[in-house]
Amino acid sequence: MSGKIDFIYLNEEDMIKAGVTNMNNCVDCMEEMFKIMAEGDYMMAGENGNSHGAMVMFPDEPKFPNMPKNGPDRRFMAMPAYLGGKFDIAGMKWYGSNQENRKKGLPRSILMVMLNDKDTGAPLCLMSANLLSAYRTGAVPGVGAKYLAPADSKVVGVIGPGVMSMTSISSFVYGCPGLDTIKVKGRSREGVDGFIKFINENYPQFKEIIVVDSMEEACKDADIVSMGTTSYPAIQNYPYLEEKWLKPGMLLSAPACVRVADEFLANRARKVLDCYGLYECWAEDYPYPAYATVGIIGVRYFDLMHDGMIKRENIIEIGDIISGKVPAREFEKQIVVFSVGGMPVEDLAWGKTIYDNALKNKIGTNLNLWNEPAMK
């Protein structure tokens, strides 16, 4: 028996060649992943097997001269998981994040994914993961749009036209091919112009792109409203949408911060999320109200459950809708709020797909871990 271990490295150019920017395939991949999750064939970190990951953050005033100082989005994070089914892979996403990176011409977060043999733990592939993460994040709202948006959706409102919104639009057009109008609300003209340029270059099906000055205008008559904003932790900082702005039967897609009235959320909205256990873990890790720390609206579902305003059966997982266990809506004009938290199983699903494509097409650089381990 040989103890030799080789693996491949995929840089960002390799990832593109292997298909990481194929959004339609990514949406299909995420849909398959949710089916597998609905069966329970996966594991993430933490005691309940559903943790988002482990995070290193820094103090406001470090006691040591070389220790990083706390700042916006400054952290390191490890996100390990196993995903079964057709993927049958273990691995981890690892990244460092710092908002100050932008002053150096770098993305806020710099991400890598390692895929491992599920039995031996041996590395299979180390891959650049900024594009992988961006596309899998955008693909999940596309799965939501396919199952939760009105079948005849025409208008999408975008609040926060950054990368997350660009990839979300890319997936919406696959899930809802009838979309033809975008209304966009951004904080800066530069961000709005960059978003419009992306849409014009990639999605000519949009006949009208309307720049609006308020979130109310972005929501008006929209079949889908997509949130792409970032906010500092604190409930009052999250962008607030009034129920009267939202079209009956529409989909509110929330992979980023958003706030609506608790009474509306508890009593009239259809509350859908990507993975119940993920939010359960957040609720255990952070003091009530956890929504003040983790600004994903699914966390608010759990705060409301803590307050006795909703029950467990009022919170629906997208996998159960995909599998046909429960309907997308209880009635036609019900507004659906879809919370997207982000999970390492998504990185593994799309990463394994890209790795298989790379092997098939002989893409990437072969690396050697050892020919024989020095110690056994």
N, C-alpha and C positions, 0 to 999 in steps of 0.2 A: 504493500500500500504506500502511495506517495503522500507526503504531507504538504506538497506544494500548493500554494494559494495565489492565484492571480485574480485580478478584478479589473474593471474598466473605469476610466474617468471620462466624464462628459462635460466639456465646458459649455458656455452659453451658445456658441455657434453650433456645436454638436447637437445640443438640445433642440435648436430650431430645425436642423436637418432631420432630426428624428421625429418631428411633428408636435413639439410642445405647444405651438401657437394654433393648432387646429382646434378651434373652439367647439365645433360640432361634435367631434370625437370626444372632447373632454366632457361635454354635457352628457353624452351617452355613457361615458365612463363613470361619472358621478351618479347617474341613475342606477347603474348596475351595483355600485358600491352601497347605495341606500337599500337596495333589495337585500344584499348580504347582511347589512347591519340589522335590518328588520328581522332576520333569522337569528341574529345574535352571534354570528361567526366572525367576531373581531375582539380585540382587546386594546385598550389604551392604558395609560399609566394610572397610578393612584389605587386606593383601596377598593373603589367601586369599578375599576377598569374603564373609566370614562373621562379621566382627567385631560384637560387641554395640554398639560405639560408642566415642567418645572422651570421656574423663572428665578434669575438672579437680578436683584435690583440694588441700588446703591443709596447710601445715606445722604441727606441734604448737606451735612457738614462732616466729611470723612475725617477720621482721626489720624490717618496715615497719608503721607504726601503723594504717593503714587496711586492711591485708590481713586477710581472714578467718582465723580460727584453726580448726584441725582439731577436729572434734567428731562425734558419732554421726550417720551418714547425711548428712554435710555435703559437698556436691559440686555441680558442674554437669556436665551430660552432654548430648552431641549424638549422635543415633542416626539416621544417614542410610541410605537404601536405595532400591532399585528393585524393583518386583514386576510381573511380566508377566501372561500369561494374560488373563482377563476384566478384571483390575484395570488393568494397563498404566499404572502411575503411579510417579512419583518423589517423594521428599519426605523429611522428617526430623521426628523428635520431639526437642524441646529442653526441658530442665527444670533447675531448681535444687531442691536438697533440703537440709533441715536439721531435725533432730529437735526443735530448740528452737522451730520454728514453732508447735507445738501450744500453747505458752504464750501465743501471740498469737492463738489461735483460728483458725489456718490449718492446712491439711493439711501433712504432712511434706514432700511434694513438690508443686510447682506446675508443671503440664505444658502444653505447647502442641505442636500438630502443624501443619506447613506442607506442603501438597501443591503440587507443581510440574509444569508441562508437561514431559514427558520429553525433548522435542526442544529447546525454546527456554530452558528453565529458568524461565520466567515463573511467578509465583505464581498458583495457582488458588484456594486456600482457606487461610486461617489459622483454626484452630479450637481452642477450649478442649478439653483432652485428659485431664483427670483422670478423668472418667467413661469416656471412650474406652479409656484405658489399663487401668482397673480391670476393665472388662467383657471386653476382649480377653484379659487375664491370666486371668480366671476361665473364659473359654470354652475355652481350650486343655485344661485338665483335663477339661472336658466331652467334648471329642473323645476324649481318652484313655479316659474311662469308657465311651463308646459302643463302642470297639473292644477295650479291655483288661480291663474289669471282668467278673465273672461275669454271664451273661445273666439270672440270677434274683436279682440283688443286691437286698437288703432293708435292710441296716444300713450306715450310714456313720459312721465315727469321725472327729471333728474335733479336731485338736490345734492350738490357736491360733485362737480365734474372732473374728478381725478382718475387715476389708473383703475381703481375699483369700479367706478361707473363705466369706464370704457369697456372693461372686460364683461361687466354685467350686460351692457347693451349688446355686445357680441353674442352673448348667450340668449338674450331675449329674442333676437331676431330668428334664432333657430327654434325656440319653443313657441313663439308667436309670430309666424311669418307675415301676418297681416299688418303689423306695425308700420306706420308711415309718417308719424309726427312725433317730434321730441320737443319738450319744453324744458329749458335748463336754467337753473339758478345756481350761480357760483359766487365766491367771495371776491374774486379778482377777474378783471377782463382777460388777463393773460391765460388763466386757467380755463375760462370759457372758450376763448379762441382756440386753444389747443385741443379741447374736446370737440369743437365744431370741425376742425381740420381732420381729426381722426374719423369722425362720422362721414364726412364728405368723401374721404379717400377710400373708405372701406365699405360703407353701407348706403349706396345711392338709392335704395328703396325708400329712404326717408325724404319725402318731398318737401317737408317743412320743418325747419329748426327754429324755434322761437326762444329768444333770450328774455327771461322775465326778471323782475326786480324783487319778487317776494316768494316765500314758500307757498303762500296761498295760491298765487298764480300758477306755480309749478304743479300744484295738486289739482286745480280746477279741471274737470272733465277728463282727467287722466285715468286710463284703465289700469295702469301700473305706475306706482311711484317708487323710485329707487333711491335709497339713502346711501350717500357716499361721503359723509362728513366725518371729521374727527373732532373730538371735544375733550377738554380736560375733565377728569373724573369729578363728578358732582352733578346731581340730578338736574339742578337749575341750569347747567351749562349745555345740556343736550337740546338739540333743535326740537321745537314743539309744533306738532300738527294738530289743528282742531278738527274734530269729527265732521263738522259741517263743510270742511274743505274737500272731504273725501267722497268720491263718487260711489253710490251704492253698487255693491258687487265687485269693487276693485280689489287689487292686490297691493299691499304695502310690503315691499321687499326691503328687509333691514339687515344687511351685512355690516352696518355701521350704526352709530348712535342715532336714536330717535326717541321722542317722548310723545305720548298721547294721554288723554285723560284716563285715570284709573277706572272710573265708572264705565266708560265706553269699552275699555279693554276687557274688563271683567264681565260685562253683561251683554255686549252686542257683537264684539269682534270674534272671528274664528282664530284661535290662537294655535299656530303651527310653528314647530321648530325642527331643527335638523336631528338632534339627539337628546332625548330627555335626560339621560344620565350625565351628559356634559354640564348641563345647568344645575343639576342636583349637586354635582361636585363643586361648582362655583358657590352655590348656596351654603355648602358645608365649609368651604375654605375662607369665606369672607363674612364679616359680621353683618347682620341685618341692619339696614336694607342693603343687600349686596349690589343692587343696581346702582348705588352711589359710587361703587368702585369699579364694577364691570358694566359698562354702558351698553350692553347688548340687551335688546328689549325682552328676550326670552328670560333673562334674569329677573325682570320685573314680574313675569308670570309667577315666579316662585315667591317673590315678596308678597304678591297678592294672595297666593295660597297660604302663606304664613299668616296673613291678616284675616283669613277666613272668607275672602271675597270670591275665590274660585276653588274648584276641587281638582284633584288629579285627572279625572276623566275629561276635564275641560281643556287639557293640553294635549295636542295631537302631534305625533311624529310624522314627518313627510314620508318615511319609509312605509308606514301603514296605509297612507293614501295611495302610494305607488302600487303597493301589493293588493289594493282593493279591499282592505279590511274596514276602512272607514271612508266616507265621502269627503271630498274637498270642502264642501259647504253643507250647512244644515238647511239653507234655503238660498234661492238664486241671488238675491240682492245682499247677502251677507258679505261684509268686508273681511278680507283675510289678512292677517298680520303674520308674515313669515320671518322668523328670527334665524339668522345665520351666524353661528358662533365660530366656525372654523375648527377643523380637527385634523390630527396627523394621519388618520386613515385616508383622508382625501389626498394628501401628498403621496402616500404609498400607492394608492390606486392609479393615479396619473403617472407617478414616477415609474411604477412597474410597467405600465403600458409603453412609456417612452424607452425604457431599458430594453424591452422586448423588440421594439422597432429598431433600436440601435444595434442589437445583436444581429437581427435579420439582415440589416443593410450594412453591416461592418463599419459602423460609425463609432468613434471614440478612440481613446488611447489606452492600450493595455498596460497595466501596472502590476508589479510583483510585490506581494507582502513578504513572502519567504519561499525558498525552495524546500527547506526543512526547518521546522521551528527549533531554535537553539535550546529551548527548554520544553519538556513535555510533562 
